[in-house]
Amino acid sequence: MRLAYLSIPAGLALACAGAALMLASREPHSASGTFLEPNVRHLVTQAMMEETAAQMRKVAPTMSALDSEGKPVTLGVRNAKRPQFVYFVLDGCPCSYDAEPLFHKLSRKFLGKVDFVSVTNAGQKKAHDWSVQMLVNYPVVPDPEKKIIHAYEAKASVYSALLSTDGHIIKMWPGYSVDLLKDINAEMTKAANVPLTPFDPEYAPTTRATGCAF
């Protein structure tokens, strides 16, 4: 079954449900490739780019929660040791599966320089299962009531934000693509105060893509 290439919000629920069924019947995501067909992805709109751009330099919401292992995590820390990169995962969203290995690759590149946190709308058990299934080696925070998601104005999965050590939003992105991932790499480099080196986005889409709406 091939699905139309949709933009949020038109046909969103149908596309995500159909894509989830496609994923369930296929092999798990590899670290170096993707099984997500391009026509499953949703387009990043100009409005999304403008809305996330407006978050730059704003004070990041300080939010505390327990991660999927029951350990405390705080976002928007003032006087943090390192910048934080937070990204948002929608339970069952194909684009979350697709983008996850790319975020893992970034986390390895900036290990010890930038702290990664994943926030999901799933409950604790599903968040734990996701962490195990996807081999996530940093906190996965369950947010079933979407308090963190709404506080950070993440409209869909694969939204992400880079937070400074003084608790401000350096920049926010509404999705993933070759150019967006290269921009994330550049902004992390500056925030971490390390030399700029290239980031290979591998299989990332050339067209800016986002996930299903929260």
Disulfide bonds with the S-S distance in Angstrom:
Cys16-Cys212 1.80
